[in-house]
Amino acid sequence: MVHHRPVPARLPVPAGLGRLAVLTTVFICAACGLVYELELVALASYLLGDSVTQASVVLSVMVFAMGVGSLLAKRLRRRAAFGFAAVEAVLALTGGLSAMALYACFAWYGQARLALVGFSLVIGVLIGAEVPLLMTLIQRIRRQDAGCAVADLFAADYVGALVGGLAFPFLLLPVLGQLTGALVTGAVNALAGGALVLWLFRGDLSVRARWTLLTANGLVLVVLAVCAALSGLFEDAARHAVYGADVRVAVQSEVQEVVLTGGGGSGRPVSLFLDGRLRVSGSEEFRYHEALVHPAMAGPHRRVLVLGGGDGLAVRQVLRYRDVRSVTVVELDPAVLRLARTDPDLVALNGRAYRDGRVREVAADAFEWLREGRWAGDGPYDVVISDLPEPALTPSTKLYSQEFYGLVARTLAPGGRIAVHGGDPGERPRTFWTVDATVRSVGLSTAPYRAGAVTVRGERRGRDWGFVLAARSPVRPRLPDGRGTELRRPSGLLPSTLMHPRYAE
């Protein structure tokens, strides 16, 4: 077998400087590649929910595709310089537009899963093709032991990945947002790949190849720039496609996207969406909050703790009891608290709850707030209302864990009660009954019940919600108008813990 050594490149600079340029490009491309991966994971988690599943899909597909890309790159080694520039141009365009394309699929077609897999596959193939081509190029600059060359390339690659991984959450996402951040990353990627080849390896290119690469990279940069300029209009159009035409407020906080629709003279009820999921529907929220709050208030209720519920609607129900002395609200997102205090329609809906002197707001993670004992100054509490997102969403599972309920139980005064929203027992029975089993696992007695839908001519209409009422002694839920159905508990379900979450349906 005859092995062909790479022909030394005709460089415009000394070999040492050329080698540094290649390693710098490896660093930049690795950072861009990791940003693409994180962008897909973040956007998929936002659009599709369950961040663990989405991260697993994206990463596993991309790692597989990188292997495929490495094999396909063997066909380009004879024209490594041109091949690398072409790969980077396509990668910059695909990765830069990936977030916008996924959001468009979700907004207008209601389905982004196939697009997620497709972009993960294509981006993975292109990233996988980089290293074999760069290995060929760096060997053409200065022939060296293959092991040393691979070590240098991977060192630059891993450091670049570190920088990209840190830049995404701390710089790109908060400053530029998901769409513009991906587009800027694509532009950086195109400039790095094109500049390396058109400057350092231009001697390897024919005049036609140079013009082809210049034109291709120019078009990529123009497309990305136009998309960045139109990203605001695109987001507005996509948001209206998702939420309807009456979006009044859209805020990207440090925690989530907060959207308010309706109200404002539109004639439609106010609705609150958090990360694309309906959290409050003005047409039926009263039945939900009444069913959540009032059974727990049947007993001593001088001090009340509300976990979540930053919209103030659960607080509104609590304040209907005049002998309540204090209400502490622990909400993760300050933007939700701010809207609940300042948005006229939401303020009207929550009955100006935050203007009551008995209410104290705390912007904090409920788990950390409880674990650090910051409740001691206000507690113990006669009533704890857990108005949190459903446990089927991965970021919420720790707030439905055995450890969390153990912390909550420590805050209870003698005779205190806890009310927990556990999701729809009809649609997600395993999730709901796991909540019940988890609350019972910390030594509390529970009474699961369902409320919400109304019966009209023998037919149930509206949404159902499942709740768990808990205390150290046996309890029974009672709603003011008698609505609500106690549920019969199945056997055999285990509690959910931080180390073994059990909420996947």
Secondary structure, DSSP 8 states (H G I E B T S, - for coil): -----------SS-HHHHHHHHHHHHHHHHHHHHHHHHHHHHHHHHHH--HHHHHHHHHHHHHHHHHHHHHHGGGGGGGHHHHHHHHHHHHHHHHHHHHHHHHHIIIIIS--HHHHHHHHHHHHHHHHHHHHHHHHHHHHHS---HHHHHHHHHHHHHHHHHHHHHHIIIIIIIIIHHHHHHHHHHHHHHHHHHHIIIIITGGGS-HHHHHHHHHHHHHHHHHHHHHHHTHHHHHHHHHHHHH-S-EEEEEE-SS-EEEEES-TTSSS--EEEETTEEEEETTTHHHHHHHHHTTTTSS--SEEEEEE-TTSHHHHHHTTSTT--EEEEEES-HHHHHHHHH-HHHHHHTTTGGGSTTEEEEES-HHHHHHTTTTTTT--EEEEEEE---TTSGGGGGGGSHHHHHHHHHTEEEEEEEEEEEE-TTT-HHHHHHHHHHHHTTT-EEEEEEE--EEETTEEES--EEEEEEESS------TTS--EE----S------SSS-----
